């Protein structure tokens, strides 16, 4: 890795933001303020590329823009719009007459093609060929659904399914499936990290949202696949924390890839939605938040959900 000057590092002002929260706490709607931040910047690009991984999550963003009277979002960036939405809804998805769920490979494969296609907008200097149509920010919403897409792909591609054991693999409807091993879960975690590293390579702001899970803090044990070697059980510490809804150790380690971590909350303040949706930006015992904050800016402990306050 070549040595970089301080000036060169300071020129890269792009942030990677992690937003954690339960459903319906404003995670997607807050992206309206990301468009607002891009709007009042003096430089291009100003477009938001949104990967709507829930399949219908962007409706809150579109509704909010409609209420504000914004119209530029209805067109693609090539036609003067500001918002590009990618979705992976499956048509004619048939329900299996079996206990196992319908697992599909296409959503993940299509996501890979779409994310990698953004590299075609870069020149050899890692600069946007056409800033007017390039992304000023890319959002993955939510990573929890992305994790499900990856897991389906892993199991389908490896011919495995949950259930059964090493000695007695699952057999269903005449089909025999391989046993899901710990290395499969590790592959899932590594692929999520791979996505985030790819996202961080783009010269723009990056945002990833996560659903939230309250978990008991554990000291991890060991897993043994040898009958003659006993596994060491995990032990609870007594701490209870709100973490991103992810697999295994990734829940507590994913934050190292982000420059900003905030937790979204909703407090009923009547019809004033801007005041009702807030972000916690610091660790909080009351909110059971262990990791939150910004590497580049001192923030108030609680702020409105406004990217201008994070990035300006």
C-alpha positions, 0 to 999 in steps of 0.5 A, spaced: 500 500 500 503 506 497 504 512 502 498 517 502 499 524 504 495 528 509 492 532 503 490 526 499 487 523 505 483 529 507 480 530 500 476 523 501 471 526 505 466 520 503 463 517 509 460 510 510 454 510 515 451 504 518 444 506 521 441 501 525 433 500 528 427 496 528 422 496 523 418 503 521 423 508 525 425 512 519 431 508 516 429 509 509 425 516 510 431 519 512 435 518 505 430 524 503 435 528 507 441 525 504 438 528 497 438 534 501 445 534 503 447 532 496 443 538 493 446 544 497 453 541 495 457 545 490 460 539 486 457 533 482 454 528 483 448 529 486 444 522 485 442 517 490 443 510 488 438 506 492 438 498 492 431 497 495 432 490 498 426 489 501 422 490 495 417 495 497 422 499 502 423 505 498 415 507 498 416 511 504 422 515 501 418 516 495 412 519 499 416 523 503 419 526 497 412 527 494 410 531 500 415 536 499 413 537 492 420 534 489 419 532 482 426 530 480 426 523 483 421 521 478 426 521 472 432 517 471 439 520 472 440 520 465 434 524 464 435 529 469 432 525 475 436 524 482 434 517 484 435 511 481 432 505 485 434 497 484 429 492 486 429 484 486 422 482 487 421 475 484 415 474 479 411 468 480 414 465 486 411 459 487 410 456 494 414 449 495 409 443 498 415 442 503 417 444 510 423 447 506 422 454 504 423 457 496 430 459 495 432 463 489 439 464 486 437 470 481 436 476 486 443 475 489 446 474 482 442 480 479 444 484 485 452 483 484 451 485 476 448 491 478 453 493 483 459 491 479 456 495 473 457 502 477 464 501 476 463 502 468 462 509 470 469 510 473 475 512 469 482 509 470 483 514 475 477 512 479 473 518 477 466 519 475 466 519 467 459 523 467 458 526 474 451 528 472 449 521 472 454 518 477 452 516 484 453 522 490 451 516 494 449 509 494 445 506 499 443 498 501 437 498 504 437 493 509 443 489 509 439 484 513 435 482 507 441 482 503 444 477 508 437 473 506 439 473 499 446 471 500 444 465 504 439 463 499 444 463 494 449 459 498 445 453 500 442 453 493 449 453 490 452 448 495 446 443 495 444 444 502 438 445 507 437 447 514 435 440 518 438 433 519 445 432 521 452 430 518 450 422 519 443 423 517 442 429 512 435 432 510 431 428 505 425 431 503 420 430 497 425 425 494 431 430 494 437 429 499 441 435 502 447 436 504 448 438 512 449 445 513 456 446 516 459 452 520 463 454 514 457 455 511 455 461 516 462 463 515 461 464 508 455 468 509 459 473 514 465 473 509 460 475 503 457 481 507 464 484 509 465 483 501 459 487 499 461 492 504 468 493 502 466 493 495 461 499 496 467 503 500 471 503 494 466 507 490 468 515 491 461 517 494 458 517 500 455 510 502 449 508 507 447 501 509 441 500 514 440 494 518 434 491 522 436 491 530 436 485 535 436 485 542 441 480 544 445 477 550 452 479 550 456 472 550 463 470 551 463 465 545 465 458 546 468 453 541 464 448 536 467 441 535 465 436 529 469 431 532 465 426 537 471 425 541 473 432 542 468 436 547 465 443 545 466 449 550 459 452 551 458 460 550 457 464 557 453 470 558 456 476 561 449 479 563 450 485 558 444 486 553 445 490 547 441 492 541 445 490 535 445 489 527 441 483 525 446 479 522 449 472 523 454 470 529 460 475 530 459 479 525 453 483 529 459 486 534 464 487 529 461 490 523 461 497 525 469 497 524 467 498 517 463 504 518 465 511 519 459 513 522 454 509 526 447 511 528 441 508 531 434 510 529 428 511 534 421 514 533 418 518 539 411 520 538 411 528 537 404 529 533 404 530 526 411 533 526 415 527 523 421 531 523 421 531 530 419 524 531 424 521 528 431 521 531 438 518 531 442 516 537 449 518 536 453 515 542 453 509 546 447 509 551 445 504 557 438 506 557 437 505 549 442 499 550 447 501 545 454 499 545 457 502 539 455 509 536 458 515 534 462 519 528 470 518 527 470 525 523 465 530 527 463 531 534 455 530 535 450 531 540 447 525 543 440 525 540 439 529 533 434 529 528 434 524 522 438 529 518 444 527 514 446 534 513 447 534 521 452 528 519 455 530 513 455 538 512 
